[in-house]
Amino acid sequence: MKNELQRIKSLIFEVRGQQIMLDNDLARIYQVETKRLNEAVKRNIDRFPPEFMFQLNKEEYENLKSQFATSSWGGRRKLPFAFTEHGVVMLSSILNSKIATQINIAVVNALINIRHYALNKPDTNVQIDELRKLLMLYIEKNDKRVNDIIIALNNLIAQPQPSKRIGFNND
């Protein structure tokens, strides 16, 4: 079960700021042809608004393909459909089979697992912003100190000190 969860997690990508799974990957794990999965979706298209499913554009598709050294996708005539978490859940309602129900549970668990990880992971952008603020405070404080040192040095240069004679004084 753990291997299945890892395998499914490896098929989840981020596109347009959403976690998605591609139609061909879903078809493979649901053990149906991609063509049949997409036909079932088209017959029930009213169940798949844009926040549940969308078609990748060419740039998004190429970007996903470039993330892998070898592509198992083969040649496609059409750009793939991307299913969000809600779209994956909706698929189980149109693919009425025992395997579809089991796989759907595993996919939803994988998505929940990823979301849980993301929510518990410190937000890197917030940390970077906090570090930037601390650095600016440090620079401001030290700029004042450095500026004070420069002013003191300039004052010393502008007002030469009388030189003290060393040795015997014949006066």
N, C-alpha and C positions, 0 to 999 in steps of 0.2 A: 504493500500500500504506500509506503514511504517513497519507494522508487517511482511509483505512478504519480505521486504528488510532485516529485522533483521533475519528472518528465513533462508534466502539464505546466509547471511553473516556467520551464524553459521555452514554452510556446506562447507565453504572455509577453507582449511588447507594449511599449508606450508610444502612442501616436496621437497627435493633437491634444496632448496633456491627459490622455485617457489610457487606461490599461485595456488592451484589446487582444483578441485572438482572431487569426485569419480563418477564412472559410475552409480552405484545404486542410489546415491542421485540425479543425473541429470535425470535418468529415472523416478524416483518418481515425481520430479517436472514437467517433460515434460509429465507425465501421460502415460508412455509406460513401458513395461517390460524391465528390464535390458538386458535380452537376445535379445530383438528386437533392442534396442539401439545399442548394440555391433554388431549385425548383419549388421545394417545400416552402422556403421563405417567400418566394414570389407569389405563391398561392395564398399566403397569409401576410402579405406586405403591410396590412393595416396594423399588425402586431409589432412592427419594427420601425418605429419613428427614428429620426436621425440620431437621437441620443442612445439608441439601442444598436444601430447598425449603420455603417456608411461605407462607401466604396473608396478605396485608397486612390490618390492621384498618382501619376507616374513617378514623380519625385519621391513621394513617400514609399512607394513600392521599391524603387531602386535603392533608397536609403536602407530599407530593411534587408534587402538582398545583400547589400555590401557588408553587412555585419557578420556574414558567414563566409568562411573560406570556400565551402562547397554548398551549392544550393540543391536542396531536395525538391524544390518546387517545379523544376522542369520548365518547359515552355508553356506560356499561358496566352490565350487569345484575348482575354479580358482581364482587367485589373481586379485584384481580389477584394472581397468584402471583409470588413473588419467588424467584429462583434464586441460590444462592450460587455461588462459584467451582466447588465440587464438583458442584453441581447442573447447571451449564452443561456441565461435562465429561461428566456422566452422560447429558445430552441427546444428545450425539453418538452414544452407543451405542444409543439407541432411534430416532433419526432417521437411518436408514441411507441417506445420499445423498452424492454427491460435494460438493455445496454445503455440506451440514451439516458435513462433515469440514473443509473449507477455512475456513468461518466459525468453527468451534470452535477451530481453531488461532489465528485472529486474536483471538478473545475471550480465550482463555487468555493470549496474549501481552500483551493490554491489561491484564488483571488482574495479571500478573506485573510489568509496567511500573509500574502504580500502587503495588503493594506495595513495589517497589524504591525508588520515590520516597519513600514514607512512612517506610521504614526508614532512609533516608539523610538525611531532614529532621530537624533538631534538634527534640527534643520541647519544645514551647512550655511545657507545664506544668512540666517540670523546670527550664527557664530561669526561669520566673516564681517558682518555689519558691526557687531559688538567689538570685535578686534580693531576695526577701522576707527570707531569712536574712541577707544582707549588710546590708540596710537596718536590720534589728533590731540587728545588731552595731553599726552606725554610731550608731543612736539610743542604745543602751546606753552606748557610750563617750562620746558627746556629752552625754547626760543627766548623766553624772557630771561632765563639765566645766562644763556649764551650772549644775548644782547647786552646784559649788564656787564659781562666780562669784556666784551668788545668796547663798550663805553669806557670802562676803567682803563683798558689798555690804551685807547685813544687819548684819554686824559693824561696818562703817563707820558705818552709820546709828545703831546702838545706842550706839556710843562716839564721841560728837562730839569732834572734835579741837579743842584750844584755838586760838582764833583768834589769828593773829599780827597785831600792830598795824603798820600802815604809817605812816611819817611820823616826826615828832619825838616823843621820849619826854620828858615833863616830870617824871618821877619823880626 
